[in-house]
Amino acid sequence: MVDWTCDCRRLVYELCESGGQAFIHRTMRHADVTIERQTHRMRPKEARAVWAALLAGQMR
């Protein structure tokens, strides 16, 4: 894991990189249910651009 948003919230994002690939992992917590999703694998440079846009509120 390279970066992440605060895990004190119901919606948490993590920027993950390994082996020359990267993805963004999203965890949504509802009461007693946790839903996890991931983007497709992409180049780290592309993932960092998506990450920056996500943090800037330009995508979700």
N, C-alpha and C positions, 0 to 999 in steps of 0.2 A: 504494500500500500504506500502510495507516494503522498497523498493528501486526502483530507476528509473534511466534511462539515461536522458541526457539533452533534454528538450522539445523544444530547439531552433533548432533542426534538423528535417528533414522531417520524419525520422524513429525514433520512441520512443518506448522503452521497459519499462515495469513495472513489478516488482516482487510483487505479491499479496498473502497474507496469511490471512486466517480467519477460525475459527472453526476446526482447525486441518488439513486443506487442503490448498494447494497452487497452483498457476498457474502463467504463464507469459502472460502478455497482450501486444500485439504489435499494434501500431498505425502508419500507413503510410499515409502521406499527399501528395497529388498530386494536384496542382493548386486549384481547388474548390471541390475536392473529397477527402474524408477521408475513409480509409479502416482499420477496426479493426478486429483483430483475437486474439484468446486465445488458449493456450495449454489445454490439458485435466487436470482435477484436479489430484493432486498427493500429496504424503507426503511432508511436508516442507523440509525435509533433501534432498529428491530427487530434488525438485524444486531449492534449493540453489545450488546443483551440476550443474544442467542445466544452471542456471543463471551465475555461475562462468565460465562455458565453453563458454557461449554466449559472455560474456564480454572479454574473452581471444581470441575471434575470432575463436574458434574451432567448432562452429555451427552457424546456422542462422535460 
